[in-house]
């Protein structure tokens, strides 16, 4: 089937695999190159070339790492190679150009292309594996400061496609804007300065090769997704803490901040569907939060303080069947431990200061992971928003609900009139199923490229990248 491609064309295609974040010499080895120089028509070499090309096609399309063998918070399944008949059609359609087959087999979605653009930006800067060394300054750098390190930092910022027009040693407005952006992506307050022990010095100490490997790991994550995504879908970048909704048919996009799971309570990396909007949701406290947070609070209370505590937070205790409430002061809270059998639930009534806020977006997963409003709405201005217990808090829930419920009676006015206001008494949940479930993809991407070509990097708080790289077939 691959006989339509010459050995030379396969070789040239494999040597360009860096465009897809794969190390070319893993597929076209130095030993193969030596044989090629001596006899490019070698039958043994041709067999090796076709085998390597098939492996490269599979690795570009599906990845070389099995997500099912990584960590429990990664929920994706390993993808299979395309059906034989589909593959034959793709080969025929490439008109004897193997590089076209690579491009056709690669993921065809905006998420892949964003990370891939970062590889293409940095690869040629990484020929020797490193950037120019930046020596940390011993003084505070702020607007107007001059220091020998500034010119080298500007070179680095230019390599990452930040808008820097000067090469001098002076901290100017462009420089401050760039370092503020980097601090924000590192979950640090963007204060317009670089201090002697600033986190930015560690950021600038990362080698070019290690940045490429970071992009490689993220490309591998995106390969777990379908090759083509739906015309309408939601993407959650768990590392950079934002939600983006794409609606290609209507040329529409919305994007806003999120609060995601902290490192010890990770939001899963997964594909799901959003199928229902709940206005004024009640909150059944998850067992982990119940045992680690709420019970410890209650244990500190006197018996006569327990009921007022529950009433002040609109909490109720329910039996396991959720058919009857239990007076909270009748429970021996001090005897409850993580090993105790669960004999009741804590439920928080719907109201404006409910932990879920006034809007919940239900997903179909069995792990009780969903999107919701919050009663801590001030946290969205914080750069570090890895704060939740696994679920995703969204910055503009009413706007998201309005979009999802288009085509129903639930327009913006009705939604706003229905959700609880600050001093409303507890109400009842209103559940609204979507006419068509919305695909949602959640990935901990630690790198991406903006529309103007700037390459962003953040910390891998979930410790996924090194694990992926340790199993990646063709790491740089």
VOVEX-482254 format. One record per residue (C-alpha): x, y, z. Coordinates in nm, 4 decimals. Layout:
# residues N
<node <X,Y,Z>>;
...
# end
This chain:
# residues 476
<node <0.0000,0.0000,0.0000>>;
<node <0.2861,0.2375,0.0773>>;
<node <0.4696,0.1406,-0.2406>>;
<node <0.3373,0.4578,-0.4050>>;
<node <0.5932,0.6512,-0.1972>>;
<node <0.9640,0.6441,-0.2784>>;
<node <1.2194,0.5749,-0.0065>>;
<node <1.3625,0.9231,-0.0604>>;
<node <1.0235,1.0896,-0.0118>>;
<node <0.9549,0.8845,0.3018>>;
<node <1.2969,0.9855,0.4367>>;
<node <1.2349,1.3535,0.3709>>;
<node <0.8921,1.3311,0.5361>>;
<node <1.0253,1.1573,0.8469>>;
<node <1.2982,1.4198,0.8849>>;
<node <1.0247,1.6852,0.9092>>;
<node <0.8371,1.5154,1.1941>>;
<node <0.9614,1.7847,1.4331>>;
<node <0.6709,1.9883,1.2920>>;
<node <0.4452,1.7519,1.4887>>;
<node <0.6567,1.7475,1.8013>>;
<node <0.8331,1.4182,1.7298>>;
<node <1.2072,1.3538,1.7133>>;
<node <1.2894,1.2763,1.3466>>;
<node <1.5885,1.0517,1.4199>>;
<node <1.3674,0.8127,1.6156>>;
<node <1.1960,0.7225,1.2870>>;
<node <1.4771,0.7845,1.0377>>;
<node <1.7756,0.6677,1.2380>>;
<node <2.1415,0.7587,1.1786>>;
<node <2.1989,0.3956,1.0743>>;
<node <1.9250,0.4250,0.8103>>;
<node <2.0826,0.7485,0.6889>>;
<node <2.4182,0.5747,0.6442>>;
<node <2.2585,0.3012,0.4303>>;
<node <2.0678,0.5645,0.2318>>;
<node <2.3887,0.7490,0.1457>>;
<node <2.5461,0.4283,0.0170>>;
<node <2.2435,0.2783,-0.1594>>;
<node <1.9147,0.4648,-0.1588>>;
<node <1.7527,0.1752,-0.3475>>;
<node <1.8324,-0.0872,-0.0816>>;
<node <1.5364,-0.3252,-0.0414>>;
<node <1.6156,-0.3703,0.3276>>;
<node <1.6157,0.0061,0.3768>>;
<node <1.2883,0.0385,0.1902>>;
<node <1.1227,-0.2147,0.4221>>;
<node <1.2552,-0.0278,0.7266>>;
<node <1.1406,0.3042,0.5833>>;
<node <0.7835,0.1834,0.5286>>;
<node <0.7706,0.0341,0.8791>>;
<node <0.8976,0.3585,1.0339>>;
<node <0.6524,0.5605,0.8275>>;
<node <0.3583,0.3512,0.9505>>;
<node <0.4757,0.3956,1.3083>>;
<node <0.5074,0.7705,1.2573>>;
<node <0.1562,0.7887,1.1114>>;
<node <0.0152,0.6103,1.4154>>;
<node <0.2141,0.8257,1.6601>>;
<node <0.1097,1.1495,1.4900>>;
<node <-0.2565,1.0500,1.4759>>;
<node <-0.3037,0.8641,1.8032>>;
<node <0.0061,0.9231,2.0126>>;
<node <0.2593,0.6717,2.1389>>;
<node <0.1548,0.6902,2.5050>>;
<node <-0.1437,0.4918,2.6277>>;
<node <-0.3439,0.7350,2.8465>>;
<node <-0.5024,0.4407,3.0261>>;
<node <-0.1612,0.3542,3.1775>>;
<node <-0.0958,0.6959,3.3305>>;
<node <-0.2723,0.8459,3.6334>>;
<node <-0.6318,0.7887,3.7522>>;
<node <-0.7269,1.1497,3.6795>>;
<node <-0.6636,1.0925,3.3056>>;
<node <-0.9825,0.9373,3.1701>>;
<node <-0.9113,0.9157,2.7963>>;
<node <-0.9002,0.5813,2.6159>>;
<node <-0.6320,0.4745,2.3706>>;
<node <-0.7311,0.5457,2.0102>>;
<node <-0.7034,0.2908,1.7291>>;
<node <-0.5524,0.3281,1.3854>>;
<node <-0.7975,0.4334,1.1157>>;
<node <-0.9911,0.1510,0.9407>>;
<node <-0.8052,-0.0102,0.6509>>;
<node <-1.0413,0.1171,0.3812>>;
<node <-1.0176,0.4719,0.5154>>;
<node <-0.6395,0.4454,0.5202>>;
<node <-0.6336,0.3219,0.1584>>;
<node <-0.8439,0.6196,0.0535>>;
<node <-0.6111,0.8592,0.2328>>;
<node <-0.3064,0.7079,0.0627>>;
<node <-0.4691,0.7364,-0.2813>>;
<node <-0.5677,1.0980,-0.2146>>;
<node <-0.2099,1.2068,-0.1397>>;
<node <-0.0925,1.1640,-0.4999>>;
<node <0.2398,1.0027,-0.4070>>;
<node <0.3298,1.2670,-0.1468>>;
<node <0.3859,1.1031,0.1938>>;
<node <0.4078,1.4415,0.3707>>;
<node <0.0439,1.4994,0.2742>>;
<node <-0.0550,1.1714,0.4387>>;
<node <0.1122,1.2828,0.7638>>;
<node <-0.0857,1.6072,0.7516>>;
<node <-0.4132,1.4245,0.6814>>;
<node <-0.3588,1.1778,0.9665>>;
<node <-0.2633,1.4459,1.2209>>;
<node <-0.5340,1.5965,1.4455>>;
<node <-0.7350,1.8556,1.2548>>;
<node <-0.8453,2.0815,1.5351>>;
<node <-0.7641,2.4224,1.6789>>;
<node <-0.6250,2.2830,2.0065>>;
<node <-0.3606,2.0733,1.8299>>;
<node <-0.2655,2.3545,1.5957>>;
<node <-0.2209,2.5952,1.8879>>;
<node <0.0363,2.3747,2.0632>>;
<node <0.1953,2.2733,1.7313>>;
<node <0.2514,2.6403,1.6505>>;
<node <0.4645,2.6631,1.9648>>;
<node <0.6847,2.3766,1.8434>>;
<node <0.7304,2.5453,1.5076>>;
<node <0.8216,2.8727,1.6792>>;
<node <1.0859,2.7230,1.9085>>;
<node <1.2355,2.4286,1.7176>>;
<node <1.4785,2.6255,1.5047>>;
<node <1.5890,2.8201,1.8133>>;
<node <1.6765,2.4939,1.9867>>;
<node <1.9359,2.3497,1.7529>>;
<node <2.1926,2.3424,2.0356>>;
<node <1.9328,2.2590,2.2991>>;
<node <1.9497,2.5828,2.4893>>;
<node <1.8723,2.9534,2.4948>>;
<node <2.1232,3.2280,2.5674>>;
<node <2.1944,3.2155,2.9405>>;
<node <2.0183,3.4811,3.1480>>;
<node <2.2137,3.5763,3.4589>>;
<node <1.9752,3.6768,3.7407>>;
<node <2.0045,4.0383,3.8519>>;
<node <2.0673,4.1226,4.2146>>;
<node <1.8477,4.4314,4.2023>>;
<node <1.4805,4.5065,4.1579>>;
<node <1.3905,4.5539,3.7909>>;
<node <1.0972,4.7834,3.7206>>;
<node <0.9948,5.0372,3.4584>>;
<node <1.2941,5.2575,3.3786>>;
<node <1.5512,5.0245,3.5400>>;
<node <1.8683,4.9396,3.3506>>;
<node <2.0545,4.6119,3.3888>>;
<node <2.2703,4.3873,3.1710>>;
<node <2.0182,4.1025,3.2102>>;
<node <1.7375,4.2998,3.0455>>;
<node <1.8747,4.2776,2.6902>>;
<node <1.9123,3.8983,2.7205>>;
<node <1.5613,3.8674,2.8617>>;
<node <1.4333,4.0693,2.5667>>;
<node <1.6006,3.8202,2.3307>>;
<node <1.4184,3.5379,2.5087>>;
<node <1.0875,3.7216,2.4949>>;
<node <1.1343,3.7733,2.1217>>;
<node <1.2042,3.4001,2.0792>>;
<node <0.8639,3.3370,2.2402>>;
<node <0.7051,3.5945,2.0073>>;
<node <0.6298,3.8574,2.2689>>;
<node <0.5991,4.2071,2.1253>>;
<node <0.9452,4.3482,2.1997>>;
<node <1.0862,4.6123,1.9657>>;
<node <1.4072,4.7157,2.1446>>;
<node <1.7302,4.5308,2.2268>>;
<node <1.8650,4.7610,2.4988>>;
<node <1.9142,4.7147,2.8748>>;
<node <1.6217,4.9354,2.9772>>;
<node <1.2979,4.8035,3.1278>>;
<node <1.0276,4.9623,2.9108>>;
<node <0.6487,4.9311,2.8790>>;
<node <0.6683,4.6385,2.6317>>;
<node <0.9012,4.4528,2.8679>>;
<node <0.6718,4.5069,3.1669>>;
<node <0.3672,4.3942,2.9708>>;
<node <0.5435,4.0733,2.8694>>;
<node <0.6674,3.9842,3.2179>>;
<node <0.3238,4.0605,3.3624>>;
<node <0.1724,3.8135,3.1149>>;
<node <0.4295,3.5498,3.2101>>;
<node <0.3707,3.6036,3.5820>>;
<node <-0.0027,3.5651,3.5299>>;
<node <0.0462,3.2355,3.3439>>;
<node <0.2715,3.1212,3.6295>>;
<node <-0.0142,3.1991,3.8716>>;
<node <0.1753,3.4892,4.0268>>;
<node <0.0539,3.8496,4.0813>>;
<node <0.1547,4.0582,3.7758>>;
<node <0.3199,4.3439,3.9631>>;
<node <0.5369,4.4767,3.6787>>;
<node <0.8669,4.3894,3.8486>>;
<node <1.1352,4.1219,3.8598>>;
<node <1.2829,4.0832,4.2079>>;
<node <1.6178,3.9238,4.2985>>;
<node <1.4486,3.5957,4.4037>>;
<node <1.1584,3.6224,4.1620>>;
<node <0.9991,3.3092,4.0144>>;
<node <1.0779,3.4529,3.6698>>;
<node <1.4456,3.3664,3.7077>>;
<node <1.3498,2.9973,3.7323>>;
<node <1.1198,3.0426,3.4336>>;
<node <1.4030,3.1896,3.2260>>;
<node <1.6438,2.9144,3.3394>>;
<node <1.4434,2.6420,3.1613>>;
<node <1.6325,2.5210,2.8531>>;
<node <1.4958,2.5414,2.5020>>;
<node <1.4901,2.1619,2.4755>>;
<node <1.2896,2.1328,2.7965>>;
<node <1.0396,2.3853,2.6611>>;
<node <1.0108,2.1751,2.3457>>;
<node <0.9520,1.8670,2.5591>>;
<node <0.6791,2.0527,2.7455>>;
<node <0.5124,2.1223,2.4107>>;
<node <0.5632,1.7565,2.3119>>;
<node <0.3818,1.6359,2.6222>>;
<node <0.0924,1.8712,2.5547>>;
<node <0.0696,1.7633,2.1888>>;
<node <0.0461,1.4044,2.3094>>;
<node <-0.2493,1.4978,2.5325>>;
<node <-0.4319,1.6588,2.2412>>;
<node <-0.3787,1.3424,2.0315>>;
<node <-0.6053,1.1585,2.2761>>;
<node <-0.8954,1.3657,2.1424>>;
<node <-1.0872,1.2791,1.8249>>;
<node <-0.9043,1.3855,1.5088>>;
<node <-1.1840,1.6284,1.4275>>;
<node <-1.3848,1.7962,1.6992>>;
<node <-1.7518,1.8870,1.6863>>;
<node <-1.8723,2.2079,1.5211>>;
<node <-1.9732,2.3224,1.8700>>;
<node <-1.7693,2.2268,2.1753>>;
<node <-1.6327,2.3537,2.5054>>;
<node <-1.2624,2.3348,2.5859>>;
<node <-1.1344,2.3695,2.9416>>;
<node <-0.7635,2.4340,2.9826>>;
<node <-0.7152,2.3086,3.3358>>;
<node <-0.3582,2.4419,3.3623>>;
<node <-0.4235,2.7956,3.2381>>;
<node <-0.7662,2.8091,3.4055>>;
<node <-0.9982,2.9182,3.1299>>;
<node <-1.2996,2.7963,2.9355>>;
<node <-1.3405,2.8512,2.5616>>;
<node <-1.6620,2.7719,2.3774>>;
<node <-1.6344,2.7291,1.9992>>;
<node <-1.9331,2.7513,1.7648>>;
<node <-1.7978,2.7227,1.4085>>;
<node <-2.1313,2.7341,1.2184>>;
<node <-2.2171,3.0675,1.3797>>;
<node <-1.8588,3.1985,1.3829>>;
<node <-1.8954,3.2526,1.7565>>;
<node <-1.6602,3.2058,2.0495>>;
<node <-1.6722,3.2945,2.4173>>;
<node <-1.3875,3.2644,2.6654>>;
<node <-1.3622,3.3346,3.0370>>;
<node <-1.1781,3.2318,3.3497>>;
<node <-1.2348,2.9213,3.5565>>;
<node <-1.1348,2.7821,3.8937>>;
<node <-1.0211,2.4188,3.8691>>;
<node <-0.9082,2.1393,4.0978>>;
<node <-0.5979,2.1901,4.3061>>;
<node <-0.3098,1.9436,4.2809>>;
<node <-0.4399,1.7145,4.5555>>;
<node <-0.7966,1.7163,4.4173>>;
<node <-0.7415,1.7231,4.0438>>;
<node <-1.0063,1.7965,3.7867>>;
<node <-0.9987,1.4923,3.5549>>;
<node <-0.8467,1.5128,3.2079>>;
<node <-1.1379,1.3800,3.0018>>;
<node <-1.4021,1.4091,2.7312>>;
<node <-1.7648,1.4452,2.8396>>;
<node <-2.0970,1.6020,2.7439>>;
<node <-2.2872,1.8837,2.9115>>;
<node <-2.6527,1.7838,2.9002>>;
<node <-2.8426,1.9891,3.1595>>;
<node <-2.8507,2.3371,3.3141>>;
<node <-2.9741,2.3681,3.6727>>;
<node <-3.0829,2.7075,3.8023>>;
<node <-3.0675,2.7467,4.1814>>;
<node <-2.8995,2.4103,4.2424>>;
<node <-2.8843,2.2344,4.5765>>;
<node <-2.5463,2.0979,4.6801>>;
<node <-2.4932,1.7483,4.8126>>;
<node <-2.1561,1.7775,4.9852>>;
<node <-1.9158,1.5215,4.8300>>;
<node <-1.7763,1.2640,5.0765>>;
<node <-1.4174,1.3928,5.0440>>;
<node <-1.5132,1.7494,5.1273>>;
<node <-1.7563,1.6308,5.3945>>;
<node <-1.4911,1.4276,5.5770>>;
<node <-1.1907,1.6551,5.5301>>;
<node <-1.3534,1.9964,5.5605>>;
<node <-1.7039,2.0090,5.7077>>;
<node <-1.6773,1.7445,5.9793>>;
<node <-1.3616,1.9038,6.1176>>;
<node <-1.5452,2.2360,6.1413>>;
<node <-1.8418,2.0793,6.3196>>;
<node <-1.6247,1.8872,6.5679>>;
<node <-1.5061,2.2184,6.7094>>;
<node <-1.8596,2.3277,6.7978>>;
<node <-2.0530,2.2821,7.1219>>;
<node <-2.3760,2.0873,7.0863>>;
<node <-2.5871,2.4034,7.1156>>;
<node <-2.3872,2.5619,6.8301>>;
<node <-2.4482,2.2826,6.5818>>;
<node <-2.8008,2.3693,6.4660>>;
<node <-2.7208,2.7449,6.4291>>;
<node <-2.4129,2.6452,6.2263>>;
<node <-2.6252,2.4382,5.9866>>;
<node <-2.8957,2.7024,5.9584>>;
<node <-2.6467,2.9839,5.8918>>;
<node <-2.5034,2.7901,5.5985>>;
<node <-2.8437,2.6555,5.4823>>;
<node <-2.7195,2.3002,5.5447>>;
<node <-2.9473,2.0038,5.6138>>;
<node <-2.8704,1.6459,5.7133>>;
<node <-3.0551,1.3823,5.5073>>;
<node <-3.0746,1.0060,5.5290>>;
<node <-2.9094,0.7974,5.2576>>;
<node <-3.2355,0.7675,5.0611>>;
<node <-3.2797,1.1459,5.0658>>;
<node <-3.6336,1.0886,5.1951>>;
<node <-3.6079,1.2507,5.5393>>;
<node <-3.4010,1.5060,5.7272>>;
<node <-3.2119,1.4330,6.0499>>;
<node <-3.1669,1.6910,6.3294>>;
<node <-2.7920,1.7697,6.3092>>;
<node <-2.7482,1.8006,6.6847>>;
<node <-2.8521,1.4333,6.7305>>;
<node <-2.5419,1.3084,6.5449>>;
<node <-2.2214,1.2212,6.7321>>;
<node <-1.9902,1.4242,6.5072>>;
<node <-1.6787,1.3663,6.7176>>;
<node <-1.6902,0.9919,6.6481>>;
<node <-1.6922,1.0324,6.2686>>;
<node <-1.3655,0.9435,6.0921>>;
<node <-1.2698,0.8836,5.7272>>;
<node <-1.3196,0.5116,5.7947>>;
<node <-1.6734,0.5547,5.9297>>;
<node <-1.9636,0.4107,5.7342>>;
<node <-2.1616,0.6857,5.5669>>;
<node <-2.5109,0.6959,5.7120>>;
<node <-2.6312,1.0361,5.5914>>;
<node <-2.5730,1.3218,5.3445>>;
<node <-2.5293,1.6929,5.3986>>;
<node <-2.7317,1.9011,5.1552>>;
<node <-2.7111,2.2762,5.1085>>;
<node <-3.0374,2.4433,5.0094>>;
<node <-3.0534,2.6518,4.6885>>;
<node <-2.9803,3.0200,4.7485>>;
<node <-2.7517,3.2964,4.6243>>;
<node <-2.4649,3.2019,4.8581>>;
<node <-2.4915,2.8284,4.7896>>;
<node <-2.1465,2.6805,4.7260>>;
<node <-2.2564,2.6106,4.3668>>;
<node <-2.3894,2.9632,4.3280>>;
<node <-2.7075,2.9973,4.1252>>;
<node <-2.6165,2.7894,3.8183>>;
<node <-2.4927,2.4353,3.7673>>;
<node <-2.3996,2.2657,3.4396>>;
<node <-2.4355,1.8893,3.4656>>;
<node <-2.2090,1.6456,3.2815>>;
<node <-2.2619,1.2772,3.2137>>;
<node <-1.9548,1.1350,3.3968>>;
<node <-2.0015,0.9069,3.7000>>;
<node <-1.7517,1.0997,3.9139>>;
<node <-1.9754,1.3965,4.0023>>;
<node <-1.7559,1.6397,3.8087>>;
<node <-1.9500,1.9352,3.6698>>;
<node <-1.9352,2.3110,3.6030>>;
<node <-2.0982,2.5635,3.8330>>;
<node <-2.1246,2.9188,3.9584>>;
<node <-1.9716,2.9923,4.2997>>;
<node <-2.0329,3.1955,4.6122>>;
<node <-1.6669,3.3067,4.6008>>;
<node <-1.6983,3.5196,4.2899>>;
<node <-1.4083,3.7444,4.3887>>;
<node <-1.1551,3.4636,4.3302>>;
<node <-1.1647,3.5003,3.9521>>;
<node <-0.9340,3.8021,3.9724>>;
<node <-0.6630,3.5846,4.1318>>;
<node <-0.3828,3.4495,3.9087>>;
<node <-0.3708,3.1185,4.1005>>;
<node <-0.7080,2.9536,4.0450>>;
<node <-0.6211,2.5895,4.1092>>;
<node <-0.8434,2.6027,4.4166>>;
<node <-1.1422,2.3705,4.3801>>;
<node <-1.2042,2.0147,4.4948>>;
<node <-1.2313,1.8874,4.1371>>;
<node <-1.5340,2.0587,3.9860>>;
<node <-1.5027,2.3660,3.7654>>;
<node <-1.6251,2.7070,3.8776>>;
<node <-1.7030,2.9366,3.5854>>;
<node <-1.6676,3.3131,3.5787>>;
<node <-1.9732,3.4027,3.3686>>;
<node <-2.2321,3.1309,3.4356>>;
<node <-2.5383,3.3312,3.3296>>;
<node <-2.3811,3.4113,2.9935>>;
<node <-2.2932,3.0443,2.9438>>;
<node <-2.6449,2.9366,3.0406>>;
<node <-2.7958,3.1876,2.7979>>;
<node <-2.5891,3.0457,2.5106>>;
<node <-2.6624,2.6813,2.5943>>;
<node <-3.0375,2.7441,2.6238>>;
<node <-3.0776,2.9300,2.2940>>;
<node <-3.3788,2.8022,2.1028>>;
<node <-3.5759,2.7371,2.4233>>;
<node <-3.8081,2.9555,2.6276>>;
<node <-3.5164,3.0262,2.8610>>;
<node <-3.3884,3.3586,2.7320>>;
<node <-3.1620,3.5889,2.9345>>;
<node <-3.4521,3.7702,3.0980>>;
<node <-3.6192,3.4520,3.2203>>;
<node <-3.2890,3.3110,3.3477>>;
<node <-3.2107,3.6302,3.5390>>;
<node <-3.5601,3.6456,3.6878>>;
<node <-3.5391,3.2826,3.8010>>;
<node <-3.1992,3.2649,3.9700>>;
<node <-3.1759,3.3610,4.3367>>;
<node <-3.0815,3.7143,4.4379>>;
<node <-2.8575,3.8013,4.7366>>;
<node <-3.1329,3.8250,4.9993>>;
<node <-3.3841,3.5751,4.8614>>;
<node <-3.4904,3.2870,5.0885>>;
<node <-3.3932,2.9321,4.9886>>;
<node <-3.5792,2.8144,4.6789>>;
<node <-3.6086,2.5054,4.4609>>;
<node <-3.3854,2.3849,4.1766>>;
<node <-3.5017,2.4261,3.8166>>;
<node <-3.3578,2.1636,3.5808>>;
<node <-3.3471,2.2309,3.2051>>;
<node <-3.2203,1.9672,2.9624>>;
<node <-3.0403,2.0887,2.6533>>;
<node <-3.1947,2.0157,2.3151>>;
<node <-2.8563,1.8732,2.2150>>;
<node <-2.5766,1.7834,2.4606>>;
<node <-2.2591,1.9903,2.4239>>;
<node <-1.9219,1.8157,2.3902>>;
<node <-1.6672,1.9248,2.6480>>;
<node <-1.2930,1.8515,2.6596>>;
<node <-1.0869,1.9038,2.9742>>;
<node <-0.7079,1.8911,2.9390>>;
<node <-0.4216,2.0091,3.1571>>;
<node <-0.2303,2.1910,2.8792>>;
<node <0.0770,2.3651,3.0198>>;
<node <0.1586,2.5430,2.6937>>;
<node <-0.0240,2.7076,2.4091>>;
<node <0.0210,2.9694,2.1373>>;
<node <-0.1926,3.2809,2.1170>>;
<node <-0.3509,3.4145,1.8006>>;
<node <-0.0599,3.6550,1.7542>>;
<node <0.1971,3.3763,1.7913>>;
<node <0.3112,3.4272,2.1517>>;
<node <0.4040,3.0980,2.3194>>;
<node <0.2842,3.0624,2.6800>>;
<node <0.4082,2.8170,2.9435>>;
<node <0.2894,2.7437,3.2957>>;
<node <0.3721,2.4993,3.5757>>;
<node <0.2698,2.1342,3.5565>>;
<node <0.0943,2.1200,3.8954>>;
<node <-0.0696,1.7878,3.8036>>;
<node <0.2688,1.6247,3.7275>>;
<node <0.1486,1.4772,3.3997>>;
<node <0.4220,1.5944,3.1624>>;
<node <0.7234,1.4071,3.2998>>;
<node <0.5190,1.0887,3.3195>>;
<node <0.4089,1.1281,2.9571>>;
<node <0.7620,1.2110,2.8413>>;
<node <0.9001,0.9021,3.0164>>;
<node <0.6753,0.6897,2.7941>>;
<node <0.6840,0.8990,2.4770>>;
<node <0.8375,0.7152,2.1820>>;
<node <1.0173,1.0107,2.0242>>;
<node <1.0992,1.2695,2.2875>>;
<node <1.3434,1.5464,2.1926>>;
# end
